[in-house]
């Protein structure tokens, strides 16, 4: 497992509850995998030189315990499998007592950036050493949309949403979706399915639905085709 240590900052907490917010957790995970790749010399520069990219397909995150301001934390990640063009990676956040506060699964697609098509991923051609998968109940990467969704006012993709690949960063979709959560909704788990890449100037149409056990936010284009679907569970 690759790890780095941090401490929860004021800029990362939920403004109501004073704990690490969901999008900040995702940012920690993304940073951790990026640091691992860079330290293995198979990071962004290496991928670009080979016309390759890892594109995130889905998240499944379990929130075991809230993480308060000032908490000393360790963020960890490791890949645990390859199948065809897919790569599978776990993440955890733990405290100083080695208590796992958050655990996650993620699925990535290995892309040929010249053809725009997926390409085969293996230990040999990606440079990652596999470790055993984290013991959790794994959900499907596909999220079923509710039949009845409420359309909310649209908003544009702005510069601060964009990453080095010139599309909306994976964590930004989650930050957008958090805006529509009911105030008292306590999230215990989350799934995200990425469908299409949004770019600067695109218009986002948020569509939401509250069901008994989940709150779904579909971030769509103006034709109601999702860029990303975020499912919060309580």
N, C-alpha and C positions, 0 to 999 in steps of 0.2 A: 504494500500500500504506500502510495505517495502522500505526504502530508505537509501542511504548513500551519503555523500558529498565528493567532490573531486575538484581538479583543474587541468586543462589540462597541461600536462608536455611536455617538449621539445621532449622527447623520444617517444611521442605518435602522433606527427603531421606528416602530409604529407610533404615530403621534398620539394615539389614545391610550395604548396599553403599555408603552415604554419597553417593548420587547422587540427583538430583531424581526423585521417584517419579511414577508414571503419573497418579494423580489430581491431583497438583499441576500437572503439565503441562496437563491439561484445565482446571484452574482458571485458569491463565494465559491459555489460549485464550478462555475465556468472558469473562474480565475485558477482554481486548483488544477483542473485538467489542462489549462493553458500552461501553467507553471511546469507541470510534469512533462508535457510535450517539449517545452523549451529546454528543460534540463537534460532531456534525452537527445537533444539536437534533432528533433523531428517536429518542430513547431511550425509557425506560419511561413517563415522564409523557406524552410525545407519543403513544405507542401507546395508552395508556389513554384519552386524550382522544378518540381515533378508534375506540375499541372494537376494537383490533387487538392481536395478539400474535404473536411468532415462537416456534414450538414446535420444538424440536430433534428431528429424526427419526433421524439416524444419524451416526456417526463412522467415519472410516477414518484411522488414524494410523500413520506410519512412524517408527520410532526409529532414526536413523542412527548416533548416538553418545551415550553416557552423558554427563550434565551434572553435574559435581561441585559439591560445596559451595563457595560463594564465587565461582562463575563469573559473569562479567558477561555478560548475555544481552540480546538484543533480540527482542521478540515482535511478530510482524506478522500482519495479516489483510487480506483483501479479498474482496468478492463477485465472482463471475465469471459468474453466469448466473441467469436466471429461466425457469421453464417451468410454466405453469399456476399452481398454488398453491405451487409449490416454489421455494425460493431456495438457491443453491449458494455455499459460502464456503470459501476456503482459509485455512490458517494455517501459519506457520513459526516456529521458534525458531532463531536463529543466534547465534554467538559474536562476539567482537571482530574476528575475522579474516573475517567474513562467511561462515563455514562453516555450512551448514544442518544443525542437529543433530536437529531433528524437523520433519516436514512432515505436514500433515493436510488431509483433505477433510471437509466437513460438509454435510448436507442439512437444510433447515429447511422448516417448513410455515407459511404465513401464514394466521392464523386470525381469523375474526370472532368476538369474544368474546360478542356478544349472541346469536348463533345457535348458537355452538359448532361452526361448520362452516368448512372451508377457503375462502379467497377468493383471487382472482387477484392475483399479485405481479408487478410490472413496475418498471423503473427509475423511471418517472414517479410511480407511487403509493407507492413505498417510500422514495424519496429517496437511494438508493445509486447510485453510479457504478460500472459494471462494468469489470473489468480482465481480462487474459488468465488462463486457468486455469494452475495450477502444473503443471509437467511431471512427472507421476507416473502409475503404472498404476492406473487407477480400478477399484475393485471394486464389486460389486453392493451395494445398501443392505440387501438381505434376507440374513439369516443362517440357514442350514439347521441345525436342531437334530439332534444325534446321536440314534440310535435308543435307545440305552441311557444313561439319566441316573441318577446316584446322588442320592437325596434326603438332605439334611443337616438338622440341627436348625433350626427356625424362629426368627425374631427379629422384634420390632416396629419399625415406623418411629417414630423419636423426633424431638423438636423440632429438634435440630441437623441433621437431614437435610432440613429443609423450607426452601424459598426464598420469595421475595416473592409468588410465584403460589400459595402454599399447597399445593404438592406437592413431592415429593422432587426436589431439585436434580439436574440431569443428571450432574454430577461425583460426587455421592454414590453413585450406582449403581456407578460404577467403583471407588470407594473400598471399597464393600462387596465387590465381586467380587475385588479384590486380596487380600482375606483368605483366599481359598480357593486361591490359586496355590501349586503345589508350591514348596518352598523354593529349589531350584536351577533353576527354570524361567526361562530367559533370554528375555525378550520382545523381539522385533524388530519386530512390528507388531500392531495391534489393530483390531478392528471392533466397533462397538456399534450395536444396533438397539433403539430405544425403541418399545415396543408399547402401553403403557397407563400412566397416571399413578397413582402410589401417593401416598397422603396420610397425615397423622398418624394413628397407631393401627393402620394396616394391618399385617397379618402377612406377612412375607417368607419364602417357602420357597425356599432355595437348592438348585439341582440342577446337578450338575457331570458332566463327562465329559472324559477325557483320551484323545485320539486321537494318531496318529503325528505329525502336524504342527500340532496345535492343542489348546488347552485351552479348553473352553466352560463358562461359568457362566450359567445361566438363573436370574434372580431372579423368582420366581413368586408368585402368590397361593396360598391353600391348596387351590384347585382345579387347581393346576399350570398356570395360564395365565400366561405371562410378562408382567412389567412391562418388563423389559429383558433383552436377550441380549448377553453380552459374549464375544467370541472373541479369545483371546490366541494369537499365533503365534510360534514360535521359529525 
